[in-house]
């Protein structure tokens, strides 16, 4: 066996091992039907974050735990780092559901099942600027040739793709988008109104431009995301969510995590 053959074999083993580690369904879930495997990402406080003890916490973590309890299952969390891997893992069935404050849009509903558990209807997104909105910018149509931070694979990313004259700068973390506009690495960031409001309260230098959404892009709250063909689990989770809402548990968690 020559050197090239050995290298090729090693590379194949490494690629296969990486796929197996990140996208296989955990053994505990394969052998135990009493497990609910939830995909999330720990960079979106107050929905999901990691505390000083290295533990996951947040509104979505509490919701996931309560749903697992309603289903009589043990909660297993998988942090996949960003949005795109979450949907890949869901498709590959290495997770049962995504719970990560995902907006419910018509485009997403074509591909997955989403069960609303929190949030209001949203008819606009926000372009946020640092210190001032440039002269002549009063609609998104004026943002010609500017660089705008946006989270890849997000609903904001989908909307921004309709404006090819805007230069998109992918930023996985909301805080990274803020740093980009603060230090002139980008002109603006495209975010949900709640995020814009949160930033504005913390940084008075933030300026906000509302961007009305077309009907097909409007958001109907946030939802727990499952594969289209997983109707049995979807029914059970819907029943669990309905029960939590009747009991007032969702409202209690909103107050706990200061989510309006």
Helices and strands as residue ranges (DSSP letters): H 3-23, H 27-31, E 35-40, E 49-50, E 56-57, H 59-71, E 74-79, H 83-91, E 97-103, H 106-109, E 112-122, E 124-130, G 140-142, E 147-150, H 155-160, E 167-170, H 174-182, E 188-191, H 193-202, E 206-212, G 215-217, E 219-227, H 231-247, H 249-256
